């Protein structure tokens, strides 16, 4: 499969192109996947949306009962093997389920925590005894799961945690002591994955802890800005006796478990925000089509059309990127399984392979949703600021996504650091590449009339965006050597260039596949999305690259770098007003998000 489809490894998109024939796009969903997504949406419509205020008031037992009901419908076991009561679906399908539940406000947080970071550590790292004991109950909703990593003085620096465990004198139990905070589902979860250091170990180990054991103390619920209906508590462990058979994975493997589960959580977050964004866009256009000012529906005004179109563009680009890498994970998992690796290990290793894209999707998606809900409030005007509408809730709930699963700042640094390290490990010398471009690139960018067709032109631009990232990365590495991670502002610039390049390429691949394979009747509007996004990326990439270069390059070399950046970010003019109005007009006519 890797040879036939030329499967890209994580981060390799910067130096290798992908064919539209080899990517997955949302237009490729099959009947079963559509049915699962429909079941998720029907559940929200019937069980969640009618009682949002009750959920946000944290009515006793309500969230747990909602999760149990989801379990009865099979919605908690999409990713779990059939032998444990799950559906054993692909990563793409589990991502679609996450998207479909993503519009559920606080419920989506509880659902994601249970089905993702709560249950999957046991699936991926548990032994047979642990899986048989816990997974069937987690799949059915009889038991609910939580993930306990963060501590008061160990947030982004998770390995600084002080929770510790000591083996009992008779060797049958670990004695666990410590404190965890910001634990989602912690107020009612029956099963916790807890990270602690054994004795004087430098790194964590992981334990499966049950809520009803002596010494497990749950604090009252935290009061939060948003996601008010989700349970968030501190948990204390006071001489908790954890049976030795509840050590998850090997001793000292906890940090690796935490890291790999976070990779999974990050990319799943990129999918979850899609459901929230699409619901907010639909609410925005519904209101714009109903609200009149100056004798006209506000949807007719250009300023509102701009906002509606930009909401669509950012969501569509995120969606294109999320499902592209989701299929890559499925394909990499299949390759590893074909090499003899067990399914669970192959899955987590497949996810880890795309750590760069996972971090990028977390940042890109959370910031896309942030834009969508902010402009939704603006479209609603005073009513958007009122608690009478769901837009108030959507706005508040969105903010946590830039903090969840590692802050966006941490994830931006991860994107660049991992990209540089993987490039060097694979034998691609970014320093040498940048030096070559500086010395040998001459002439002017190709004019639009020099390309034989639309897609050839767009590929020329996207390849140049990727070259911009490589140019700045290589120059930075040469200048600072091993100390480049201290230059965080510059790394943020590079990370943004990488993420925009991936988004542009993913969008291009989707549009090309829609036209050449799907023959979609509305392909023109998708071209407008691509045109506007590439045009906008060009100026933003140019600014990010120049800001970076201005920070550490001087004299004649700086002028050369500016010229190279200008070359790589030159694109043909686009009538963005016409393009955005066309996108908005489709949204307005449909009166809901339907792309496609």
C-alpha positions in Angstrom: 0.0 0.0 0.0 2.8 2.4 0.9 4.4 1.9 -2.5 1.2 1.8 -4.5 -0.2 5.0 -3.0 3.1 6.7 -2.2 1.9 7.2 1.3 3.5 10.3 2.9 5.0 10.1 6.3 4.3 12.8 8.8 5.6 16.2 7.8 6.8 14.8 4.4 4.2 16.9 2.6 6.7 19.8 2.6 9.1 17.9 0.3 6.7 15.6 -1.6 3.5 16.2 -3.5 0.4 14.1 -3.2 -1.9 13.1 -6.1 -5.6 14.0 -5.8 -6.3 10.3 -6.6 -4.6 9.3 -3.4 -6.4 11.5 -0.8 -9.6 11.1 1.1 -12.1 13.9 1.1 -15.5 14.2 2.9 -17.2 13.7 -0.4 -15.9 10.1 -0.3 -17.9 9.0 2.8 -19.7 5.8 2.3 -23.2 4.9 3.3 -22.3 3.3 6.6 -20.2 6.4 7.6 -23.1 8.7 6.7 -25.5 6.6 8.8 -23.2 6.7 11.9 -22.9 10.5 11.5 -26.7 10.8 11.1 -27.2 8.7 14.3 -24.9 11.1 16.2 -26.7 14.2 14.9 -30.2 12.6 15.7 -29.0 11.9 19.2 -28.0 15.5 19.7 -31.3 16.8 18.3 -33.5 14.6 20.4 -31.5 14.3 23.7 -29.1 17.2 24.0 -30.2 20.4 22.3 -33.6 20.5 24.0 -32.0 20.6 27.5 -28.9 22.7 27.0 -29.7 25.0 29.9 -30.2 22.0 32.2 -26.8 20.6 31.1 -25.1 23.9 31.7 -26.6 24.1 35.2 -24.9 20.7 35.9 -28.1 19.1 37.1 -27.1 16.1 39.3 -26.6 13.0 37.3 -27.7 14.5 34.0 -24.5 14.4 32.0 -23.8 10.9 33.1 -27.2 9.7 32.0 -26.7 11.3 28.6 -23.4 9.4 28.2 -25.1 6.2 29.3 -27.9 6.7 26.7 -25.2 7.3 24.0 -23.7 4.1 25.1 -27.0 2.2 24.7 -27.0 3.5 21.1 -23.4 2.3 20.5 -22.0 5.8 20.2 -19.4 5.3 22.8 -17.8 2.4 21.1 -17.1 3.6 17.6 -13.4 3.0 17.9 -13.4 0.0 20.2 -13.2 -3.6 18.9 -16.4 -5.6 18.5 -15.2 -8.1 21.1 -15.5 -5.4 23.7 -18.9 -4.2 22.4 -17.7 -1.6 20.0 -18.0 -1.0 16.2 -14.2 -1.2 15.4 -14.5 1.5 12.8 -11.7 3.3 11.0 -10.0 6.4 12.2 -11.8 8.4 9.5 -15.1 7.1 10.8 -14.2 7.9 14.4 -13.3 11.4 13.3 -16.6 11.8 11.6 -18.4 10.7 14.8 -16.3 13.3 16.7 -17.3 16.0 14.2 -21.0 15.0 14.4 -20.9 15.2 18.2 -18.8 18.4 18.1 -21.8 20.6 17.9 -23.1 19.4 21.2 -21.5 22.1 23.3 -20.6 20.8 26.8 -21.8 17.3 26.0 -19.3 17.1 23.1 -16.5 17.7 25.7 -17.7 14.9 28.0 -18.2 12.6 25.0 -14.8 13.3 23.6 -13.0 12.9 26.9 -14.7 9.5 27.5 -14.4 8.0 24.0 -10.9 9.5 23.4 -8.4 10.2 26.1 -10.5 8.4 28.7 -11.0 5.0 27.0 -8.2 4.7 24.4 -5.2 4.5 26.8 -6.7 1.2 28.0 -7.3 0.0 24.4 -3.9 0.9 23.1 -1.8 0.0 26.1 -3.8 -2.3 28.3 -3.2 -6.0 28.7 -5.9 -8.6 27.9 -7.1 -8.6 31.6 -7.4 -4.9 31.7 -9.2 -4.6 28.4 -11.7 -7.4 29.3 -12.5 -5.8 32.6 -12.9 -2.2 31.6 -13.6 -1.7 27.8 -17.0 -3.5 27.6 -18.3 -1.3 30.5 -16.8 1.8 28.9 -18.4 1.0 25.5 -21.8 0.4 27.0 -21.7 3.6 29.1 -22.1 1.6 32.4 -18.7 3.1 33.4 -17.4 6.6 32.4 -13.7 7.4 31.9 -11.4 10.3 32.7 -7.8 11.1 32.0 -5.7 12.5 34.9 -2.5 14.1 33.8 -2.4 17.9 34.6 -1.3 19.1 38.1 -1.2 22.6 39.7 2.4 23.0 38.8 2.6 20.7 35.7 0.5 21.9 32.8 2.3 22.1 29.5 5.3 20.7 31.3 3.5 17.5 32.1 6.5 15.5 33.2 7.1 17.9 36.1 4.2 16.3 37.9 4.7 15.4 41.6 2.1 12.6 41.9 4.0 9.5 43.0 3.6 5.8 43.7 5.5 3.5 45.9 5.4 -0.3 45.8 3.9 -1.9 49.0 6.2 -4.0 51.1 4.3 -7.2 50.1 4.6 -6.2 46.3 0.8 -6.4 45.7 -0.1 -2.7 45.5 1.3 0.7 44.6 0.6 3.4 47.2 -0.5 6.4 45.2 -0.4 10.0 46.5 -0.8 13.3 44.7 -3.2 15.8 43.1 -4.6 16.2 39.6 -6.6 19.2 38.3 -8.8 20.2 35.3 -10.0 16.6 35.0 -12.9 16.4 32.5 -15.6 14.0 33.6 -13.8 13.8 36.9 -16.9 14.5 39.0 -18.6 11.2 38.0 -16.0 9.1 36.1 -15.7 5.5 37.4 -12.3 4.8 35.8 -9.3 7.1 35.6 -6.0 6.9 33.8 -3.6 8.5 36.3 0.0 9.4 35.7 2.5 9.2 38.5 6.2 8.6 39.0 7.2 5.4 40.8 9.8 5.9 43.5 12.5 8.2 42.1 11.8 7.6 38.4 12.5 10.5 36.1 9.4 9.8 34.0 5.8 8.9 34.6 4.1 5.5 34.7 0.4 5.1 34.1 -2.2 3.5 36.3 -5.9 2.5 36.0 -7.6 3.8 39.1 -11.2 3.3 40.1 -13.2 6.1 41.7 -14.6 4.0 44.6 -11.2 3.0 46.0 -10.3 4.3 49.4 -8.3 7.5 49.3 -9.7 8.9 46.0 -11.1 12.3 46.9 -13.1 14.4 44.3 -13.3 18.1 44.8 -16.4 20.2 44.0 -17.0 21.2 40.4 -14.9 24.1 39.0 -16.7 27.3 37.9 -15.7 28.0 34.3 -16.0 30.6 31.5 -17.4 28.1 29.1 -18.3 24.4 28.7 -20.2 24.9 31.9 -22.1 21.6 31.6 -18.9 19.5 31.5 -17.6 18.1 34.8 -14.2 19.6 35.7 -12.7 18.9 39.1 -9.5 18.4 41.1 -8.8 14.8 42.2 -6.7 13.9 45.3 -5.0 10.6 45.9 -4.3 9.9 49.6 -2.5 6.6 50.0 -4.7 4.9 47.3 -3.8 1.2 47.0 -3.6 0.5 43.3 -3.2 -3.3 42.5 0.0 -4.0 40.6 -2.1 -5.5 37.8 -3.5 -2.0 37.2 -0.2 -0.6 36.0 -1.0 0.4 32.5 1.8 -0.5 30.1 5.3 -0.8 31.4 6.9 1.0 34.3 8.2 4.4 33.0 6.1 4.2 29.9 3.6 6.8 31.1 5.2 9.8 29.4 5.1 7.9 26.1 1.5 6.9 26.7 0.5 10.5 27.6 2.3 11.9 24.5 0.7 9.5 22.1 -2.7 9.9 23.6 -2.3 13.7 23.3 -1.4 13.3 19.6 -4.7 11.5 19.2 -6.6 14.1 21.2 -5.2 16.9 19.2 -6.2 15.6 15.8 -9.6 14.6 17.2 -10.1 18.1 18.5 -9.5 19.3 14.9 -12.5 17.2 13.9 -14.7 18.1 16.8 -14.5 21.8 16.1 -16.0 21.1 12.6 -19.3 20.2 14.1 -19.3 23.3 16.3 -18.3 25.5 13.4 -20.9 24.2 11.0 -23.7 24.6 13.5 -22.6 28.2 14.3 -22.4 29.0 10.5 -25.9 27.6 10.0 -27.2 29.7 13.0 -25.4 32.8 11.5 -27.0 32.5 8.1 -30.4 31.6 9.6 -30.3 34.9 11.5 -29.0 36.9 8.6 -31.8 35.6 6.5 -34.4 36.7 9.1 -33.1 40.0 10.5 -34.0 43.1 8.6 -32.3 46.5 8.8 -32.8 49.5 6.6 -35.6 47.6 4.8 -33.3 44.7 3.8 -32.3 41.3 5.2 -28.9 41.7 6.6 -27.7 38.7 4.5 -28.0 41.1 1.5 -25.2 43.4 2.8 -21.7 42.9 1.5 -20.2 43.2 5.0 -22.3 40.3 6.2 -21.5 38.3 3.1 -17.8 38.7 3.8 -18.2 37.3 7.3 -20.4 34.4 6.1 -18.0 33.5 3.3 -14.9 33.7 5.5 -16.7 31.4 8.1 -17.2 28.9 5.3 -13.7 29.1 3.9 -11.9 28.6 7.2 -14.2 25.6 8.1 -13.8 24.0 4.6 -10.0 24.3 4.7 -9.9 22.7 8.2 -12.3 20.0 7.1 -10.2 19.2 4.0 -7.0 19.0 6.1 -8.5 16.9 8.9 -9.9 14.1 6.7 -6.8 14.0 4.6 -4.5 13.2 7.5 -7.2 11.0 9.1 -7.0 8.7 6.1 -3.2 8.8 6.2 -3.4 7.5 9.7 -5.7 4.6 8.6 -3.3 3.8 5.7 -0.2 3.9 8.0 -2.0 1.7 10.5 -2.7 -0.8 7.7 0.9 -0.8 6.6 2.1 -1.4 10.1 -0.4 -4.2 10.6 0.8 -5.8 7.3 4.3 -5.8 8.8 3.0 -7.9 11.7 2.2 -5.2 14.3 -0.9 -5.8 16.4 -3.9 -3.5 15.5 -3.9 -1.4 18.7 -0.1 -0.8 18.6 -0.3 -0.1 14.8 -3.1 2.5 15.4 -1.3 4.4 18.1 2.0 4.3 16.1 0.1 5.4 13.0 -1.3 8.4 14.9 2.2 9.2 16.3 3.6 9.2 12.8 1.5 12.3 12.1 2.3 14.3 15.2 3.1 17.3 13.1 -0.2 17.3 11.3 -2.1 16.5 14.6 -0.6 19.6 16.3 -1.3 21.7 13.2 -5.0 20.6 13.1 -5.4 21.4 16.7 -4.1 24.9 16.3 -5.7 25.5 12.9 -9.1 24.1 13.8 -9.4 25.9 17.2 -8.5 29.2 15.6 -10.9 28.7 12.7 -13.7 28.0 15.2 -12.7 31.0 17.2 -13.2 33.2 14.1 -16.5 31.5 13.2 -18.1 32.0 16.6 -16.7 35.5 17.0 -18.2 36.6 13.7 -21.4 34.8 14.6 -21.8 37.0 17.6 -21.2 40.0 15.4 -23.8 38.9 12.8 -26.3 38.4 15.7 -25.4 41.9 17.0 -27.0 42.6 20.4 -28.7 39.2 20.4 -25.4 37.5 20.0 -24.3 39.0 23.3 -27.5 37.8 25.0 -27.7 34.5 26.8 -31.1 34.0 25.0 -29.3 32.6 22.0 -27.0 29.6 21.6 -24.4 31.8 20.0 -23.5 33.1 23.5 -22.8 29.5 24.5 -20.9 28.7 21.4 -18.6 31.8 21.8 -17.8 30.9 25.4 -17.4 27.2 24.8 -15.0 27.8 21.9 -12.3 29.5 23.9 -11.1 26.4 25.7 -10.1 24.7 22.5 -7.0 26.9 22.2 -5.9 25.5 25.6 -7.1 21.9 25.5 -4.6 19.2 24.5 -1.6 21.5 25.0 -1.9 25.2 24.4 -1.7 26.5 20.8 1.7 28.0 21.7 3.1 24.6 22.7 1.6 23.0 19.6 3.1 25.7 17.3 6.5 25.0 18.7 5.9 21.3 18.3 5.1 21.7 14.6 8.4 23.4 13.8 10.7 21.4 16.2 9.3 18.0 15.0 9.5 19.1 11.3 13.1 20.1 11.5 14.1 17.0 13.4 12.2 14.6 11.1 13.7 16.3 8.0 17.2 15.8 9.3 16.4 12.2 10.4 15.1 11.4 6.9 18.2 12.8 5.3 16.7 16.0 4.1 19.1 18.8 5.0 17.0 22.0 5.4 20.1 24.1 5.9 21.6 22.9 2.6 18.3 23.4 0.8 17.9 27.0 2.0 21.5 27.7 1.1 20.9 26.4 -2.4 17.8 28.6 -2.9 19.6 31.7 -1.7 22.5 31.1 -4.2 20.7 29.8 -7.3 17.1 31.1 -7.5 17.0 33.7 -10.2 14.4 35.3 -12.6 10.8 36.3 -11.9 7.8 34.2 -10.8 5.8 32.7 -13.7 2.9 34.8 -14.9 -0.6 33.3 -14.9 -0.8 33.0 -18.7 2.2 30.6 -18.7 0.2 27.7 -17.1 -1.7 25.2 -19.2 -4.6 24.9 -16.8 -6.1 26.0 -13.6 -4.7 23.3 -11.4 -1.2 23.6 -12.7 -1.2 27.2 -11.7 -2.5 26.5 -8.2 0.1 23.7 -7.7 2.9 26.1 -8.6 1.7 28.5 -5.9 1.3 25.7 -3.2 4.8 24.3 -4.0 6.3 27.8 -3.5 4.5 28.2 -0.2 6.2 25.0 1.0 9.6 26.2 -0.3 9.1 29.3 1.8 8.8 27.2 4.9 11.9 25.3 4.0 13.8 28.4 3.2 13.1 30.1 6.6 13.6 26.9 8.6 16.9 26.1 7.0 18.2 29.7 7.5 17.1 29.6 11.1 18.7 26.3 11.7 22.0 27.4 10.2 22.0 30.6 12.3 21.1 29.2 15.7 22.2 25.6 15.4 20.8 23.6 18.3 19.6 26.7 20.1 16.8 27.5 17.6 14.0 26.4 20.1 14.7 29.5 22.2 13.6 31.7 19.3 9.9 31.2 19.9 8.6 34.2 18.1 10.4 33.2 14.9 9.2 29.6 15.3 5.6 30.8 15.5 6.1 32.5 12.2 7.5 29.3 10.6 4.7 27.2 12.2 2.0 29.4 10.7 3.7 29.1 7.2 3.7 25.3 7.6 0.1 25.1 8.7 -1.1 27.5 5.9 0.8 25.5 3.3 -0.8 22.2 4.5 -4.2 23.8 4.5 -3.7 25.2 1.0 -2.4 21.9 -0.4 -5.3 19.9 1.3 -7.8 22.3 -0.1 -6.3 22.1 -3.6 -6.3 18.3 -3.5 -9.9 18.3 -2.4 -11.1 20.7 -5.2 -9.1 18.8 -7.8 -10.6 15.5 -6.7 -14.1 16.9 -6.6 -13.7 18.1 -10.2 -11.8 15.2 -11.7 -13.4 12.2 -9.9 -16.6 13.4 -8.4 -17.8 15.7 -11.2 -19.6 17.8 -8.6 -22.1 20.2 -10.2 -21.2 23.0 -7.8 -17.4 22.8 -8.3 -17.2 26.5 -9.2 -17.9 27.6 -5.7 -15.2 25.3 -4.4 -12.8 26.9 -6.8 -13.7 30.2 -5.3 -12.9 28.9 -1.8 -9.5 27.7 -3.1 -8.8 31.0 -4.9 -9.5 33.1 -1.9 -7.6 30.9 0.5 -4.4 30.7 -1.7 -4.6 34.5 -2.4 -4.9 35.3 1.3 -2.2 32.8 2.3 0.3 34.4 -0.1 0.2 37.7 1.7 0.1 36.1 5.2 3.0 33.7 4.4 5.0 36.6 3.0 4.5 38.7 6.1 5.3 35.8 8.5 8.4 34.9 6.5 9.7 38.5 6.4 9.0 39.0 10.1 11.0 35.9 10.9 13.9 36.9 8.6 14.0 40.5 9.9 14.6 39.1 13.4 17.9 37.4 12.7 19.2 38.2 9.2 20.9 41.5 8.3 22.6 43.3 5.5 22.7 42.1 1.9 21.6 38.6 2.9 18.4 40.0 4.3 17.6 41.7 0.9 18.3 38.4 -0.9 16.0 36.6 1.5 13.2 39.2 1.0 13.5 38.7 -2.8 13.3 34.9 -2.5 10.3 35.2 -0.2 8.6 37.6 -2.7 9.2 35.1 -5.5 7.6 32.3 -3.5 4.6 34.2 -2.4 3.7 35.9 -5.7 0.3 34.8 -6.9 -2.1 36.1 -9.5 -4.7 38.7 -8.5 -8.1 37.4 -7.4 -11.4 39.3 -7.3 -12.0 38.3 -3.6 -15.2 40.4 -3.4 -16.8 38.4 -6.2 -15.5 35.1 -4.9 -16.7 35.6 -1.4 -20.1 36.9 -2.5 -20.5 33.7 -4.6 -19.6 31.6 -1.6 -22.0 33.6 0.7 -24.8 33.5 -1.9 -24.8 29.7 -1.9 -24.8 29.6 1.9 -27.7 32.2 2.0 -29.7 30.2 -0.6 -29.3 26.9 1.2 -29.9 28.7 4.6 -27.5 26.2 6.2 -23.9 25.0 5.9 -23.9 22.6 2.9 -20.5 22.5 1.3 -21.3 20.1 -0.3 
